[in-house]
Amino acid sequence: MSVTSIESRRAQREKDIAEIERLQEANQRYSAIIDGNNERIRELVNRNNMNKPGGAA
């Protein structure tokens, strides 16, 4: 294996690791948004008695 090939593979690995980190950060942000949305849905459902038999439709 040539030095160029080793350096190229190392550079690609660094790019891949950076992309993985960016994607993980994005997943965490979106997960927090989804959690917040689900909490708000629960609040609204509870406020409107939509989670009980005979509650509002």
mmCIF entry with sequence, helices, sheets and N, C-alpha, C, O atoms, coordinates in Angstrom:
data_MODEL
# 
_entry.id   MODEL 
# 
_entity.id                         1 
_entity.type                       polymer 
_entity.pdbx_number_of_molecules   1 
# 
_entity_poly.entity_id                      1 
_entity_poly.type                           'polypeptide(L)' 
_entity_poly.nstd_linkage                   no 
_entity_poly.nstd_monomer                   no 
_entity_poly.pdbx_seq_one_letter_code       MSVTSIESRRAQREKDIAEIERLQEANQRYSAIIDGNNERIRELVNRNNMNKPGGAA 
_entity_poly.pdbx_seq_one_letter_code_can   MSVTSIESRRAQREKDIAEIERLQEANQRYSAIIDGNNERIRELVNRNNMNKPGGAA 
_entity_poly.pdbx_strand_id                 A 
# 
loop_
_entity_poly_seq.entity_id 
_entity_poly_seq.num 
_entity_poly_seq.mon_id 
_entity_poly_seq.hetero 
1 1  MET n 
1 2  SER n 
1 3  VAL n 
1 4  THR n 
1 5  SER n 
1 6  ILE n 
1 7  GLU n 
1 8  SER n 
1 9  ARG n 
1 10 ARG n 
1 11 ALA n 
1 12 GLN n 
1 13 ARG n 
1 14 GLU n 
1 15 LYS n 
1 16 ASP n 
1 17 ILE n 
1 18 ALA n 
1 19 GLU n 
1 20 ILE n 
1 21 GLU n 
1 22 ARG n 
1 23 LEU n 
1 24 GLN n 
1 25 GLU n 
1 26 ALA n 
1 27 ASN n 
1 28 GLN n 
1 29 ARG n 
1 30 TYR n 
1 31 SER n 
1 32 ALA n 
1 33 ILE n 
1 34 ILE n 
1 35 ASP n 
1 36 GLY n 
1 37 ASN n 
1 38 ASN n 
1 39 GLU n 
1 40 ARG n 
1 41 ILE n 
1 42 ARG n 
1 43 GLU n 
1 44 LEU n 
1 45 VAL n 
1 46 ASN n 
1 47 ARG n 
1 48 ASN n 
1 49 ASN n 
1 50 MET n 
1 51 ASN n 
1 52 LYS n 
1 53 PRO n 
1 54 GLY n 
1 55 GLY n 
1 56 ALA n 
1 57 ALA n 
# 
_struct_asym.id          A 
_struct_asym.entity_id   1 
# 
_struct_conf.conf_type_id            HELX_P 
_struct_conf.id                      HELX_P1 
_struct_conf.pdbx_PDB_helix_id       AA1 
_struct_conf.beg_label_comp_id       VAL 
_struct_conf.beg_label_asym_id       A 
_struct_conf.beg_label_seq_id        3 
_struct_conf.pdbx_beg_PDB_ins_code   ? 
_struct_conf.end_label_comp_id       ARG 
_struct_conf.end_label_asym_id       A 
_struct_conf.end_label_seq_id        47 
_struct_conf.pdbx_end_PDB_ins_code   ? 
_struct_conf.beg_auth_comp_id        VAL 
_struct_conf.beg_auth_asym_id        A 
_struct_conf.beg_auth_seq_id         3 
_struct_conf.end_auth_comp_id        ARG 
_struct_conf.end_auth_asym_id        A 
_struct_conf.end_auth_seq_id         47 
_struct_conf.pdbx_PDB_helix_class    1 
_struct_conf.details                 ? 
_struct_conf.pdbx_PDB_helix_length   45 
# 
_struct_conf_type.id          HELX_P 
_struct_conf_type.criteria    ? 
_struct_conf_type.reference   ? 
# 
loop_
_atom_site.group_PDB 
_atom_site.id 
_atom_site.type_symbol 
_atom_site.label_atom_id 
_atom_site.label_alt_id 
_atom_site.label_comp_id 
_atom_site.label_asym_id 
_atom_site.label_entity_id 
_atom_site.label_seq_id 
_atom_site.pdbx_PDB_ins_code 
_atom_site.Cartn_x 
_atom_site.Cartn_y 
_atom_site.Cartn_z 
_atom_site.occupancy 
_atom_site.B_iso_or_equiv 
_atom_site.pdbx_formal_charge 
_atom_site.auth_seq_id 
_atom_site.auth_comp_id 
_atom_site.auth_asym_id 
_atom_site.auth_atom_id 
_atom_site.pdbx_PDB_model_num 
ATOM 1   N N  . MET A 1 1  ? 0.856   -1.178 0.000  1.00 0.00 ? 1  MET A N  1 
ATOM 2   C CA . MET A 1 1  ? 0.000   0.000  0.000  1.00 0.00 ? 1  MET A CA 1 
ATOM 3   C C  . MET A 1 1  ? 0.896   1.234  0.000  1.00 0.00 ? 1  MET A C  1 
ATOM 4   O O  . MET A 1 1  ? 1.861   1.314  0.760  1.00 0.00 ? 1  MET A O  1 
ATOM 5   N N  . SER A 1 2  ? 0.570   2.177  -0.848 1.00 0.00 ? 2  SER A N  1 
ATOM 6   C CA . SER A 1 2  ? 1.401   3.376  -0.979 1.00 0.00 ? 2  SER A CA 1 
ATOM 7   C C  . SER A 1 2  ? 1.071   4.391  0.116  1.00 0.00 ? 2  SER A C  1 
ATOM 8   O O  . SER A 1 2  ? 0.013   4.317  0.741  1.00 0.00 ? 2  SER A O  1 
ATOM 9   N N  . VAL A 1 3  ? 1.956   5.311  0.334  1.00 0.00 ? 3  VAL A N  1 
ATOM 10  C CA . VAL A 1 3  ? 1.752   6.371  1.317  1.00 0.00 ? 3  VAL A CA 1 
ATOM 11  C C  . VAL A 1 3  ? 0.543   7.221  0.936  1.00 0.00 ? 3  VAL A C  1 
ATOM 12  O O  . VAL A 1 3  ? -0.244  7.624  1.793  1.00 0.00 ? 3  VAL A O  1 
ATOM 13  N N  . THR A 1 4  ? 0.411   7.487  -0.360 1.00 0.00 ? 4  THR A N  1 
ATOM 14  C CA . THR A 1 4  ? -0.727  8.271  -0.848 1.00 0.00 ? 4  THR A CA 1 
ATOM 15  C C  . THR A 1 4  ? -2.034  7.567  -0.501 1.00 0.00 ? 4  THR A C  1 
ATOM 16  O O  . THR A 1 4  ? -2.992  8.204  -0.062 1.00 0.00 ? 4  THR A O  1 
ATOM 17  N N  . SER A 1 5  ? -2.068  6.271  -0.697 1.00 0.00 ? 5  SER A N  1 
ATOM 18  C CA . SER A 1 5  ? -3.265  5.502  -0.404 1.00 0.00 ? 5  SER A CA 1 
ATOM 19  C C  . SER A 1 5  ? -3.579  5.546  1.094  1.00 0.00 ? 5  SER A C  1 
ATOM 20  O O  . SER A 1 5  ? -4.740  5.685  1.479  1.00 0.00 ? 5  SER A O  1 
ATOM 21  N N  . ILE A 1 6  ? -2.571  5.430  1.921  1.00 0.00 ? 6  ILE A N  1 
ATOM 22  C CA . ILE A 1 6  ? -2.769  5.476  3.374  1.00 0.00 ? 6  ILE A CA 1 
ATOM 23  C C  . ILE A 1 6  ? -3.296  6.850  3.780  1.00 0.00 ? 6  ILE A C  1 
ATOM 24  O O  . ILE A 1 6  ? -4.231  6.946  4.575  1.00 0.00 ? 6  ILE A O  1 
ATOM 25  N N  . GLU A 1 7  ? -2.707  7.903  3.243  1.00 0.00 ? 7  GLU A N  1 
ATOM 26  C CA . GLU A 1 7  ? -3.138  9.266  3.563  1.00 0.00 ? 7  GLU A CA 1 
ATOM 27  C C  . GLU A 1 7  ? -4.563  9.518  3.071  1.00 0.00 ? 7  GLU A C  1 
ATOM 28  O O  . GLU A 1 7  ? -5.357  10.170 3.748  1.00 0.00 ? 7  GLU A O  1 
ATOM 29  N N  . SER A 1 8  ? -4.872  8.997  1.895  1.00 0.00 ? 8  SER A N  1 
ATOM 30  C CA . SER A 1 8  ? -6.208  9.157  1.340  1.00 0.00 ? 8  SER A CA 1 
ATOM 31  C C  . SER A 1 8  ? -7.239  8.454  2.223  1.00 0.00 ? 8  SER A C  1 
ATOM 32  O O  . SER A 1 8  ? -8.305  9.000  2.506  1.00 0.00 ? 8  SER A O  1 
ATOM 33  N N  . ARG A 1 9  ? -6.913  7.263  2.642  1.00 0.00 ? 9  ARG A N  1 
ATOM 34  C CA . ARG A 1 9  ? -7.832  6.517  3.519  1.00 0.00 ? 9  ARG A CA 1 
ATOM 35  C C  . ARG A 1 9  ? -7.994  7.220  4.858  1.00 0.00 ? 9  ARG A C  1 
ATOM 36  O O  . ARG A 1 9  ? -9.097  7.277  5.402  1.00 0.00 ? 9  ARG A O  1 
ATOM 37  N N  . ARG A 1 10 ? -6.900  7.755  5.394  1.00 0.00 ? 10 ARG A N  1 
ATOM 38  C CA . ARG A 1 10 ? -6.955  8.472  6.666  1.00 0.00 ? 10 ARG A CA 1 
ATOM 39  C C  . ARG A 1 10 ? -7.837  9.721  6.535  1.00 0.00 ? 10 ARG A C  1 
ATOM 40  O O  . ARG A 1 10 ? -8.651  10.007 7.412  1.00 0.00 ? 10 ARG A O  1 
ATOM 41  N N  . ALA A 1 11 ? -7.666  10.459 5.433  1.00 0.00 ? 11 ALA A N  1 
ATOM 42  C CA . ALA A 1 11 ? -8.467  11.659 5.211  1.00 0.00 ? 11 ALA A CA 1 
ATOM 43  C C  . ALA A 1 11 ? -9.948  11.306 5.079  1.00 0.00 ? 11 ALA A C  1 
ATOM 44  O O  . ALA A 1 11 ? -10.808 12.000 5.623  1.00 0.00 ? 11 ALA A O  1 
ATOM 45  N N  . GLN A 1 12 ? -10.241 10.226 4.356  1.00 0.00 ? 12 GLN A N  1 
ATOM 46  C CA . GLN A 1 12 ? -11.637 9.820  4.200  1.00 0.00 ? 12 GLN A CA 1 
ATOM 47  C C  . GLN A 1 12 ? -12.229 9.396  5.535  1.00 0.00 ? 12 GLN A C  1 
ATOM 48  O O  . GLN A 1 12 ? -13.388 9.696  5.825  1.00 0.00 ? 12 GLN A O  1 
ATOM 49  N N  . ARG A 1 13 ? -11.449 8.704  6.344  1.00 0.00 ? 13 ARG A N  1 
ATOM 50  C CA . ARG A 1 13 ? -11.917 8.291  7.678  1.00 0.00 ? 13 ARG A CA 1 
ATOM 51  C C  . ARG A 1 13 ? -12.258 9.512  8.527  1.00 0.00 ? 13 ARG A C  1 
ATOM 52  O O  . ARG A 1 13 ? -13.280 9.526  9.212  1.00 0.00 ? 13 ARG A O  1 
ATOM 53  N N  . GLU A 1 14 ? -11.405 10.539 8.485  1.00 0.00 ? 14 GLU A N  1 
ATOM 54  C CA . GLU A 1 14 ? -11.664 11.751 9.248  1.00 0.00 ? 14 GLU A CA 1 
ATOM 55  C C  . GLU A 1 14 ? -12.941 12.436 8.777  1.00 0.00 ? 14 GLU A C  1 
ATOM 56  O O  . GLU A 1 14 ? -13.719 12.922 9.597  1.00 0.00 ? 14 GLU A O  1 
ATOM 57  N N  . LYS A 1 15 ? -13.166 12.479 7.464  1.00 0.00 ? 15 LYS A N  1 
ATOM 58  C CA . LYS A 1 15 ? -14.396 13.046 6.913  1.00 0.00 ? 15 LYS A CA 1 
ATOM 59  C C  . LYS A 1 15 ? -15.611 12.236 7.369  1.00 0.00 ? 15 LYS A C  1 
ATOM 60  O O  . LYS A 1 15 ? -16.637 12.799 7.749  1.00 0.00 ? 15 LYS A O  1 
ATOM 61  N N  . ASP A 1 16 ? -15.481 10.919 7.327  1.00 0.00 ? 16 ASP A N  1 
ATOM 62  C CA . ASP A 1 16 ? -16.588 10.054 7.733  1.00 0.00 ? 16 ASP A CA 1 
ATOM 63  C C  . ASP A 1 16 ? -16.928 10.244 9.209  1.00 0.00 ? 16 ASP A C  1 
ATOM 64  O O  . ASP A 1 16 ? -18.102 10.302 9.576  1.00 0.00 ? 16 ASP A O  1 
ATOM 65  N N  . ILE A 1 17 ? -15.911 10.341 10.048 1.00 0.00 ? 17 ILE A N  1 
ATOM 66  C CA . ILE A 1 17 ? -16.140 10.540 11.481 1.00 0.00 ? 17 ILE A CA 1 
ATOM 67  C C  . ILE A 1 17 ? -16.827 11.885 11.722 1.00 0.00 ? 17 ILE A C  1 
ATOM 68  O O  . ILE A 1 17 ? -17.744 11.975 12.538 1.00 0.00 ? 17 ILE A O  1 
ATOM 69  N N  . ALA A 1 18 ? -16.390 12.921 11.021 1.00 0.00 ? 18 ALA A N  1 
ATOM 70  C CA . ALA A 1 18 ? -17.010 14.243 11.160 1.00 0.00 ? 18 ALA A CA 1 
ATOM 71  C C  . ALA A 1 18 ? -18.468 14.188 10.712 1.00 0.00 ? 18 ALA A C  1 
ATOM 72  O O  . ALA A 1 18 ? -19.330 14.804 11.339 1.00 0.00 ? 18 ALA A O  1 
ATOM 73  N N  . GLU A 1 19 ? -18.753 13.462 9.638  1.00 0.00 ? 19 GLU A N  1 
ATOM 74  C CA . GLU A 1 19 ? -20.143 13.351 9.170  1.00 0.00 ? 19 GLU A CA 1 
ATOM 75  C C  . GLU A 1 19 ? -20.993 12.588 10.172 1.00 0.00 ? 19 GLU A C  1 
ATOM 76  O O  . GLU A 1 19 ? -22.132 12.970 10.438 1.00 0.00 ? 19 GLU A O  1 
ATOM 77  N N  . ILE A 1 20 ? -20.455 11.528 10.722 1.00 0.00 ? 20 ILE A N  1 
ATOM 78  C CA . ILE A 1 20 ? -21.180 10.767 11.749 1.00 0.00 ? 20 ILE A CA 1 
ATOM 79  C C  . ILE A 1 20 ? -21.536 11.679 12.915 1.00 0.00 ? 20 ILE A C  1 
ATOM 80  O O  . ILE A 1 20 ? -22.668 11.654 13.400 1.00 0.00 ? 20 ILE A O  1 
ATOM 81  N N  . GLU A 1 21 ? -20.587 12.477 13.365 1.00 0.00 ? 21 GLU A N  1 
ATOM 82  C CA . GLU A 1 21 ? -20.830 13.390 14.487 1.00 0.00 ? 21 GLU A CA 1 
ATOM 83  C C  . GLU A 1 21 ? -21.910 14.408 14.145 1.00 0.00 ? 21 GLU A C  1 
ATOM 84  O O  . GLU A 1 21 ? -22.777 14.687 14.973 1.00 0.00 ? 21 GLU A O  1 
ATOM 85  N N  . ARG A 1 22 ? -21.872 14.970 12.932 1.00 0.00 ? 22 ARG A N  1 
ATOM 86  C CA . ARG A 1 22 ? -22.904 15.929 12.515 1.00 0.00 ? 22 ARG A CA 1 
ATOM 87  C C  . ARG A 1 22 ? -24.278 15.269 12.480 1.00 0.00 ? 22 ARG A C  1 
ATOM 88  O O  . ARG A 1 22 ? -25.265 15.858 12.922 1.00 0.00 ? 22 ARG A O  1 
ATOM 89  N N  . LEU A 1 23 ? -24.341 14.058 11.960 1.00 0.00 ? 23 LEU A N  1 
ATOM 90  C CA . LEU A 1 23 ? -25.630 13.359 11.886 1.00 0.00 ? 23 LEU A CA 1 
ATOM 91  C C  . LEU A 1 23 ? -26.159 13.012 13.275 1.00 0.00 ? 23 LEU A C  1 
ATOM 92  O O  . LEU A 1 23 ? -27.361 13.113 13.523 1.00 0.00 ? 23 LEU A O  1 
ATOM 93  N N  . GLN A 1 24 ? -25.277 12.608 14.176 1.00 0.00 ? 24 GLN A N  1 
ATOM 94  C CA . GLN A 1 24 ? -25.702 12.308 15.543 1.00 0.00 ? 24 GLN A CA 1 
ATOM 95  C C  . GLN A 1 24 ? -26.233 13.551 16.239 1.00 0.00 ? 24 GLN A C  1 
ATOM 96  O O  . GLN A 1 24 ? -27.232 13.486 16.956 1.00 0.00 ? 24 GLN A O  1 
ATOM 97  N N  . GLU A 1 25 ? -25.571 14.683 16.030 1.00 0.00 ? 25 GLU A N  1 
ATOM 98  C CA . GLU A 1 25 ? -26.038 15.944 16.608 1.00 0.00 ? 25 GLU A CA 1 
ATOM 99  C C  . GLU A 1 25 ? -27.413 16.325 16.050 1.00 0.00 ? 25 GLU A C  1 
ATOM 100 O O  . GLU A 1 25 ? -28.291 16.765 16.793 1.00 0.00 ? 25 GLU A O  1 
ATOM 101 N N  . ALA A 1 26 ? -27.591 16.154 14.753 1.00 0.00 ? 26 ALA A N  1 
ATOM 102 C CA . ALA A 1 26 ? -28.888 16.449 14.134 1.00 0.00 ? 26 ALA A CA 1 
ATOM 103 C C  . ALA A 1 26 ? -29.965 15.536 14.710 1.00 0.00 ? 26 ALA A C  1 
ATOM 104 O O  . ALA A 1 26 ? -31.068 15.994 15.010 1.00 0.00 ? 26 ALA A O  1 
ATOM 105 N N  . ASN A 1 27 ? -29.659 14.265 14.866 1.00 0.00 ? 27 ASN A N  1 
ATOM 106 C CA . ASN A 1 27 ? -30.622 13.329 15.450 1.00 0.00 ? 27 ASN A CA 1 
ATOM 107 C C  . ASN A 1 27 ? -31.016 13.747 16.853 1.00 0.00 ? 27 ASN A C  1 
ATOM 108 O O  . ASN A 1 27 ? -32.186 13.653 17.222 1.00 0.00 ? 27 ASN A O  1 
ATOM 109 N N  . GLN A 1 28 ? -30.053 14.209 17.639 1.00 0.00 ? 28 GLN A N  1 
ATOM 110 C CA . GLN A 1 28 ? -30.356 14.655 19.000 1.00 0.00 ? 28 GLN A CA 1 
ATOM 111 C C  . GLN A 1 28 ? -31.262 15.877 18.986 1.00 0.00 ? 28 GLN A C  1 
ATOM 112 O O  . GLN A 1 28 ? -32.205 15.961 19.773 1.00 0.00 ? 28 GLN A O  1 
ATOM 113 N N  . ARG A 1 29 ? -30.979 16.826 18.094 1.00 0.00 ? 29 ARG A N  1 
ATOM 114 C CA . ARG A 1 29 ? -31.835 18.023 17.996 1.00 0.00 ? 29 ARG A CA 1 
ATOM 115 C C  . ARG A 1 29 ? -33.253 17.637 17.609 1.00 0.00 ? 29 ARG A C  1 
ATOM 116 O O  . ARG A 1 29 ? -34.216 18.099 18.222 1.00 0.00 ? 29 ARG A O  1 
ATOM 117 N N  . TYR A 1 30 ? -33.385 16.794 16.598 1.00 0.00 ? 30 TYR A N  1 
ATOM 118 C CA . TYR A 1 30 ? -34.719 16.414 16.134 1.00 0.00 ? 30 TYR A CA 1 
ATOM 119 C C  . TYR A 1 30 ? -35.437 15.555 17.158 1.00 0.00 ? 30 TYR A C  1 
ATOM 120 O O  . TYR A 1 30 ? -36.658 15.633 17.287 1.00 0.00 ? 30 TYR A O  1 
ATOM 121 N N  . SER A 1 31 ? -34.703 14.750 17.875 1.00 0.00 ? 31 SER A N  1 
ATOM 122 C CA . SER A 1 31 ? -35.306 13.940 18.936 1.00 0.00 ? 31 SER A CA 1 
ATOM 123 C C  . SER A 1 31 ? -35.893 14.848 20.020 1.00 0.00 ? 31 SER A C  1 
ATOM 124 O O  . SER A 1 31 ? -36.989 14.596 20.521 1.00 0.00 ? 31 SER A O  1 
ATOM 125 N N  . ALA A 1 32 ? -35.163 15.897 20.376 1.00 0.00 ? 32 ALA A N  1 
ATOM 126 C CA . ALA A 1 32 ? -35.662 16.843 21.378 1.00 0.00 ? 32 ALA A CA 1 
ATOM 127 C C  . ALA A 1 32 ? -36.917 17.548 20.869 1.00 0.00 ? 32 ALA A C  1 
ATOM 128 O O  . ALA A 1 32 ? -37.848 17.779 21.640 1.00 0.00 ? 32 ALA A O  1 
ATOM 129 N N  . ILE A 1 33 ? -36.954 17.886 19.598 1.00 0.00 ? 33 ILE A N  1 
ATOM 130 C CA . ILE A 1 33 ? -38.136 18.524 19.015 1.00 0.00 ? 33 ILE A CA 1 
ATOM 131 C C  . ILE A 1 33 ? -39.323 17.568 19.069 1.00 0.00 ? 33 ILE A C  1 
ATOM 132 O O  . ILE A 1 33 ? -40.422 17.967 19.453 1.00 0.00 ? 33 ILE A O  1 
ATOM 133 N N  . ILE A 1 34 ? -39.111 16.323 18.692 1.00 0.00 ? 34 ILE A N  1 
ATOM 134 C CA . ILE A 1 34 ? -40.189 15.326 18.709 1.00 0.00 ? 34 ILE A CA 1 
ATOM 135 C C  . ILE A 1 34 ? -40.693 15.113 20.129 1.00 0.00 ? 34 ILE A C  1 
ATOM 136 O O  . ILE A 1 34 ? -41.899 15.021 20.358 1.00 0.00 ? 34 ILE A O  1 
ATOM 137 N N  . ASP A 1 35 ? -39.763 15.035 21.091 1.00 0.00 ? 35 ASP A N  1 
ATOM 138 C CA . ASP A 1 35 ? -40.171 14.872 22.491 1.00 0.00 ? 35 ASP A CA 1 
ATOM 139 C C  . ASP A 1 35 ? -41.053 16.039 22.935 1.00 0.00 ? 35 ASP A C  1 
ATOM 140 O O  . ASP A 1 35 ? -42.069 15.845 23.604 1.00 0.00 ? 35 ASP A O  1 
ATOM 141 N N  . GLY A 1 36 ? -40.655 17.240 22.558 1.00 0.00 ? 36 GLY A N  1 
ATOM 142 C CA . GLY A 1 36 ? -41.446 18.419 22.908 1.00 0.00 ? 36 GLY A CA 1 
ATOM 143 C C  . GLY A 1 36 ? -42.819 18.396 22.249 1.00 0.00 ? 36 GLY A C  1 
ATOM 144 O O  . GLY A 1 36 ? -43.817 18.734 22.885 1.00 0.00 ? 36 GLY A O  1 
ATOM 145 N N  . ASN A 1 37 ? -42.875 18.003 20.991 1.00 0.00 ? 37 ASN A N  1 
ATOM 146 C CA . ASN A 1 37 ? -44.158 17.899 20.297 1.00 0.00 ? 37 ASN A CA 1 
ATOM 147 C C  . ASN A 1 37 ? -45.055 16.865 20.956 1.00 0.00 ? 37 ASN A C  1 
ATOM 148 O O  . ASN A 1 37 ? -46.248 17.105 21.138 1.00 0.00 ? 37 ASN A O  1 
ATOM 149 N N  . ASN A 1 38 ? -44.494 15.721 21.313 1.00 0.00 ? 38 ASN A N  1 
ATOM 150 C CA . ASN A 1 38 ? -45.293 14.674 21.955 1.00 0.00 ? 38 ASN A CA 1 
ATOM 151 C C  . ASN A 1 38 ? -45.823 15.131 23.307 1.00 0.00 ? 38 ASN A C  1 
ATOM 152 O O  . ASN A 1 38 ? -46.957 14.815 23.667 1.00 0.00 ? 38 ASN A O  1 
ATOM 153 N N  . GLU A 1 39 ? -45.017 15.869 24.055 1.00 0.00 ? 39 GLU A N  1 
ATOM 154 C CA . GLU A 1 39 ? -45.469 16.403 25.341 1.00 0.00 ? 39 GLU A CA 1 
ATOM 155 C C  . GLU A 1 39 ? -46.631 17.365 25.136 1.00 0.00 ? 39 GLU A C  1 
ATOM 156 O O  . GLU A 1 39 ? -47.616 17.324 25.872 1.00 0.00 ? 39 GLU A O  1 
ATOM 157 N N  . ARG A 1 40 ? -46.512 18.232 24.134 1.00 0.00 ? 40 ARG A N  1 
ATOM 158 C CA . ARG A 1 40 ? -47.596 19.182 23.852 1.00 0.00 ? 40 ARG A CA 1 
ATOM 159 C C  . ARG A 1 40 ? -48.863 18.456 23.421 1.00 0.00 ? 40 ARG A C  1 
ATOM 160 O O  . ARG A 1 40 ? -49.959 18.853 23.815 1.00 0.00 ? 40 ARG A O  1 
ATOM 161 N N  . ILE A 1 41 ? -48.739 17.409 22.626 1.00 0.00 ? 41 ILE A N  1 
ATOM 162 C CA . ILE A 1 41 ? -49.903 16.610 22.221 1.00 0.00 ? 41 ILE A CA 1 
ATOM 163 C C  . ILE A 1 41 ? -50.564 16.020 23.456 1.00 0.00 ? 41 ILE A C  1 
ATOM 164 O O  . ILE A 1 41 ? -51.787 16.069 23.584 1.00 0.00 ? 41 ILE A O  1 
ATOM 165 N N  . ARG A 1 42 ? -49.764 15.457 24.377 1.00 0.00 ? 42 ARG A N  1 
ATOM 166 C CA . ARG A 1 42 ? -50.333 14.885 25.614 1.00 0.00 ? 42 ARG A CA 1 
ATOM 167 C C  . ARG A 1 42 ? -51.089 15.943 26.407 1.00 0.00 ? 42 ARG A C  1 
ATOM 168 O O  . ARG A 1 42 ? -52.181 15.684 26.913 1.00 0.00 ? 42 ARG A O  1 
ATOM 169 N N  . GLU A 1 43 ? -50.505 17.141 26.515 1.00 0.00 ? 43 GLU A N  1 
ATOM 170 C CA . GLU A 1 43 ? -51.175 18.220 27.242 1.00 0.00 ? 43 GLU A CA 1 
ATOM 171 C C  . GLU A 1 43 ? -52.521 18.562 26.621 1.00 0.00 ? 43 GLU A C  1 
ATOM 172 O O  . GLU A 1 43 ? -53.516 18.723 27.328 1.00 0.00 ? 43 GLU A O  1 
ATOM 173 N N  . LEU A 1 44 ? -52.548 18.673 25.297 1.00 0.00 ? 44 LEU A N  1 
ATOM 174 C CA . LEU A 1 44 ? -53.790 19.026 24.611 1.00 0.00 ? 44 LEU A CA 1 
ATOM 175 C C  . LEU A 1 44 ? -54.837 17.921 24.717 1.00 0.00 ? 44 LEU A C  1 
ATOM 176 O O  . LEU A 1 44 ? -56.022 18.192 24.915 1.00 0.00 ? 44 LEU A O  1 
ATOM 177 N N  . VAL A 1 45 ? -54.396 16.691 24.585 1.00 0.00 ? 45 VAL A N  1 
ATOM 178 C CA . VAL A 1 45 ? -55.322 15.559 24.713 1.00 0.00 ? 45 VAL A CA 1 
ATOM 179 C C  . VAL A 1 45 ? -55.911 15.534 26.118 1.00 0.00 ? 45 VAL A C  1 
ATOM 180 O O  . VAL A 1 45 ? -57.119 15.364 26.286 1.00 0.00 ? 45 VAL A O  1 
ATOM 181 N N  . ASN A 1 46 ? -55.067 15.701 27.117 1.00 0.00 ? 46 ASN A N  1 
ATOM 182 C CA . ASN A 1 46 ? -55.556 15.701 28.494 1.00 0.00 ? 46 ASN A CA 1 
ATOM 183 C C  . ASN A 1 46 ? -56.494 16.870 28.757 1.00 0.00 ? 46 ASN A C  1 
ATOM 184 O O  . ASN A 1 46 ? -57.529 16.704 29.402 1.00 0.00 ? 46 ASN A O  1 
ATOM 185 N N  . ARG A 1 47 ? -56.142 18.039 28.265 1.00 0.00 ? 47 ARG A N  1 
ATOM 186 C CA . ARG A 1 47 ? -56.967 19.225 28.476 1.00 0.00 ? 47 ARG A CA 1 
ATOM 187 C C  . ARG A 1 47 ? -58.358 19.042 27.885 1.00 0.00 ? 47 ARG A C  1 
ATOM 188 O O  . ARG A 1 47 ? -59.338 19.553 28.426 1.00 0.00 ? 47 ARG A O  1 
ATOM 189 N N  . ASN A 1 48 ? -58.446 18.321 26.787 1.00 0.00 ? 48 ASN A N  1 
ATOM 190 C CA . ASN A 1 48 ? -59.713 18.156 26.086 1.00 0.00 ? 48 ASN A CA 1 
ATOM 191 C C  . ASN A 1 48 ? -60.376 16.810 26.356 1.00 0.00 ? 48 ASN A C  1 
ATOM 192 O O  . ASN A 1 48 ? -61.300 16.414 25.647 1.00 0.00 ? 48 ASN A O  1 
ATOM 193 N N  . ASN A 1 49 ? -59.901 16.109 27.383 1.00 0.00 ? 49 ASN A N  1 
ATOM 194 C CA . ASN A 1 49 ? -60.479 14.814 27.776 1.00 0.00 ? 49 ASN A CA 1 
ATOM 195 C C  . ASN A 1 49 ? -60.584 13.850 26.602 1.00 0.00 ? 49 ASN A C  1 
ATOM 196 O O  . ASN A 1 49 ? -61.522 13.056 26.532 1.00 0.00 ? 49 ASN A O  1 
ATOM 197 N N  . MET A 1 50 ? -59.635 13.915 25.688 1.00 0.00 ? 50 MET A N  1 
ATOM 198 C CA . MET A 1 50 ? -59.672 13.064 24.506 1.00 0.00 ? 50 MET A CA 1 
ATOM 199 C C  . MET A 1 50 ? -59.117 11.675 24.784 1.00 0.00 ? 50 MET A C  1 
ATOM 200 O O  . MET A 1 50 ? -59.193 10.798 23.924 1.00 0.00 ? 50 MET A O  1 
ATOM 201 N N  . ASN A 1 51 ? -58.565 11.464 25.961 1.00 0.00 ? 51 ASN A N  1 
ATOM 202 C CA . ASN A 1 51 ? -57.983 10.177 26.287 1.00 0.00 ? 51 ASN A CA 1 
ATOM 203 C C  . ASN A 1 51 ? -58.917 9.340  27.151 1.00 0.00 ? 51 ASN A C  1 
ATOM 204 O O  . ASN A 1 51 ? -58.505 8.302  27.668 1.00 0.00 ? 51 ASN A O  1 
ATOM 205 N N  . LYS A 1 52 ? -60.183 9.776  27.320 1.00 0.00 ? 52 LYS A N  1 
ATOM 206 C CA . LYS A 1 52 ? -61.133 9.065  28.153 1.00 0.00 ? 52 LYS A CA 1 
ATOM 207 C C  . LYS A 1 52 ? -62.309 8.602  27.307 1.00 0.00 ? 52 LYS A C  1 
ATOM 208 O O  . LYS A 1 52 ? -62.675 9.262  26.335 1.00 0.00 ? 52 LYS A O  1 
ATOM 209 N N  . PRO A 1 53 ? -62.906 7.466  27.673 1.00 0.00 ? 53 PRO A N  1 
ATOM 210 C CA . PRO A 1 53 ? -64.102 7.014  26.943 1.00 0.00 ? 53 PRO A CA 1 
ATOM 211 C C  . PRO A 1 53 ? -65.176 8.094  27.008 1.00 0.00 ? 53 PRO A C  1 
ATOM 212 O O  . PRO A 1 53 ? -65.443 8.648  28.074 1.00 0.00 ? 53 PRO A O  1 
ATOM 213 N N  . GLY A 1 54 ? -65.780 8.387  25.885 1.00 0.00 ? 54 GLY A N  1 
ATOM 214 C CA . GLY A 1 54 ? -66.829 9.388  25.833 1.00 0.00 ? 54 GLY A CA 1 
ATOM 215 C C  . GLY A 1 54 ? -66.315 10.800 25.792 1.00 0.00 ? 54 GLY A C  1 
ATOM 216 O O  . GLY A 1 54 ? -67.095 11.751 25.843 1.00 0.00 ? 54 GLY A O  1 
ATOM 217 N N  . GLY A 1 55 ? -64.983 10.953 25.700 1.00 0.00 ? 55 GLY A N  1 
ATOM 218 C CA . GLY A 1 55 ? -64.398 12.288 25.627 1.00 0.00 ? 55 GLY A CA 1 
ATOM 219 C C  . GLY A 1 55 ? -64.593 12.891 24.252 1.00 0.00 ? 55 GLY A C  1 
ATOM 220 O O  . GLY A 1 55 ? -65.158 12.267 23.354 1.00 0.00 ? 55 GLY A O  1 
ATOM 221 N N  . ALA A 1 56 ? -64.124 14.099 24.105 1.00 0.00 ? 56 ALA A N  1 
ATOM 222 C CA . ALA A 1 56 ? -64.269 14.790 22.818 1.00 0.00 ? 56 ALA A CA 1 
ATOM 223 C C  . ALA A 1 56 ? -63.546 14.003 21.722 1.00 0.00 ? 56 ALA A C  1 
ATOM 224 O O  . ALA A 1 56 ? -62.494 13.410 21.961 1.00 0.00 ? 56 ALA A O  1 
ATOM 225 N N  . ALA A 1 57 ? -64.105 14.005 20.557 1.00 0.00 ? 57 ALA A N  1 
ATOM 226 C CA . ALA A 1 57 ? -63.527 13.253 19.435 1.00 0.00 ? 57 ALA A CA 1 
ATOM 227 C C  . ALA A 1 57 ? -62.482 14.053 18.721 1.00 0.00 ? 57 ALA A C  1 
ATOM 228 O O  . ALA A 1 57 ? -61.893 13.573 17.753 1.00 0.00 ? 57 ALA A O  1 
# 
